Amino acid sequence: MTTDRKAIVSLTITDRGALQAAYMPFVEGGGVFVPTTQQYNLGDSVFVLFGLMEDSERWPVPAQVCWISSAGGNSVPGVGLKFVGEKAAEVQRTIEDHLGGLINSDRKTNTM
């Protein structure tokens, strides 16, 4: 169920390891995990100001909450955001270009 709630989330990832941990390749159109204690619901609309490593540009990307992780055990509290809209494919491609072979890595991520 989607809601009318809209939020702005700023996310800047500074290295490939952090990008690999945050990226959600199993989400159609791409997505990222954002650590937060802010409460969200599945389907909430979120506007992400996304910065990536040495790129000076920050992309404004519409997204929807598709994953929620609460604190506990080995879980990092936060939300998974699915990129939506016309910039989704471009952001996904850029992330995957930066990650290269790390996309299929066995390293633990923040979601799986």
N, C-alpha and C positions, 0 to 999 in steps of 0.2 A: 504494500500500500504506500503510495507516495503522499507526501504532505506538502503544504504551502511553505514550509520552513525553508529559508534560504540562508546560507552562511558563506562567509569568505574565509578560506583557509590559505595560509601562506606556507609553501613548502620549498625549501632550497636543499638540494642534495649535492654534497661537495666531493664525493668520491665514488668510485665504481662499486666498492663493497657495500656502501650504504644504499646505492641505487639497486643493486642486486637484492638486498634484503627487503627493500620497499616495493619493488616492481611485482605486479601480479599478472604474469603472462597468460594465465588461464582465463582471464576475463576478456571477453570479446570486445575489441576496441582498445584494450589496454586499461590498466589501472594501477594505482599506487596505494600503499598502506601509509597512513599518517598517524603517528603516535599522538594520542590526545586523551585527556580525561573528560573532555566536553561530551555531553550526551547527544547522540544522534539516533535516528530511527532508520531502518532500511527504507530506501527510496527517497530519503531527503535530498533535495537539490543543494549542491554545493558549488561554489565558484572557487577554483584553485588558481592561485598565483604561483606558478611552477617555475622554479629556477633550477638549472642543471649544470653542475660543475663549473667549468670556466666560462660558460656562456654568460654574457652580460645581460642578455635578453631574458625577461621573465614572461612566460606565456600565460595569458588568462585563458583558462580551460574550464568549461562547464563540466560538472561531474554529478554522479549520484552515488549515495552510500549503498554499497553492495555487500559489505562485510562489517561485522562488529565484533571486536575482541575486548573482553573485560579483563581487568587485572586478576591474576591468580595463576598459580603454577608457574610455567615458563612463558606465559603469554604476556605480550606487551599490550597495554590497553591502547585502543585506537580504532580507526575505521579504515576500511578499504573503499576507495573511491574509483568508480568506473568512469572513464572519460566518455563524454557524449558530445554530439555536435560535430561541426565541420572540422575542428582542429584535432579531434580524437586520433585519427589515423596518422597525422603528421607528428604528434607528440609520441605516439606509440613507436613509430618508425625511428625517431630520434633516440628514444630510450634504448631500443634494441640495437641501434648502431653503436651506441656507447658501451653497451654490455657485451656485444660480440658473443663469445663462447660461454660467458657466465650465465646466459639465459638457461642453459640446460645443466647447470652446476648442481651438485648434491649438497651445497652449502645450505644451512638452515636460513629460512627467510622469516619475516615477521608474521607470515600468514600460514605457511605450510612447511 
